[in-house]
Amino acid sequence: MKTAREIIETYDGPKVRIMEVCGTHTHEIFRLGIRKLLPKQVELISGPGCPVCVTPVSFIDEAIYLALEKDVTICTFGDLVRVPGTKMSLAGAREQGAKIHVVYSPADAEKYAKEHSEEQVTFLSVGFETTTPAGCLSVKAAREDHLDNYSILVANKTMPQAYEKLKNSADVFLYPGHVNAITGTRLCEDLTKEGISGVVAGFTAKELLTALAVSLVKFQEGKPFFVNCYPRVVTRDGSKEAQVLVDEMMEACDCEWRGLGIIPKSGMKLRKEWQDFDARIKYQMPKIEGKPNPACRCGDVLQGKCKPSDCKVFGKGCTPQHPVGACMVSGEGACSAYYQYS
Ligand code: SF4
């Protein structure tokens, strides 16, 4: 019987495009040298699973508006600080006097608000099903602590709508294991009815090789498939506790993704009962249209339409030290992975 590695190395079936939905998969596949094992007809393409990368320019502009126009202290994950907005990044806003505080979790942001009652504090809530519950918990804690100086600027997204939007971009999706740990696998099973194939993948070398080998074997059978290759963490039902929490506090809304445009019902926003903590409502946010740098092809990279190295400024005008787009900033970004490993 062949090992997963042998199945991959000896694959002689039809050409297949496999999309690494998750940025961590992109980085791990590079880092572990798995790309070097792939025969020519197996193409790996990057997808929209890096939360910082898919957050649109307009969101950065909104955060800068709050910081500079409303004197709000912005609490954020470090990656977002250097993502270019239309005119500047949050780092640039900091140089102009904005208070930008880096945190490791929404709970840290809520704690900061509690300890700094003289400041208005907003947490930049980005990410997918994995991180949304923590944002909700911070809001719950703020209500329990009777804070009136804490809010969140929400750009949380849900993945299934993105798979549908991208269904013609890839033959097989490598589903992100940590998202499926929360959502379960029923949604992925349902996607096979729409002709969308995929496998849930873990993050170790063995798990990634297994997921790729299973993808290649099933792809040759010629019909849509789904396999959970990360059963030690991912179950069919996912985390009911997290699902109930998010459903209690948030509802679906249309949402803009960098490169993919507005995808109906692919975003989350706080329900009416929690709107005191919604920064857009609290500060009566005006409509802000962000404009990405025209040289940047992050939008195409995130849809698997081009490789980072196809971008004219890759490695020249755009490097991790001087990023032009979000995909070079983020530790999970495809451009950053290509720059680091290729
Ligand atoms: Fe954007 Fe830089 Fe990537 Fe080009 S290399 S797509 S400018 S992040």
Residues whose N, C-alpha, C, O or C-beta is under 5 A from the ligand:
A	BS01	SF4	A295 C296 R297 C298 P308 C311 V313 F314 C318 V324 G325 A326 C327 M328 C335
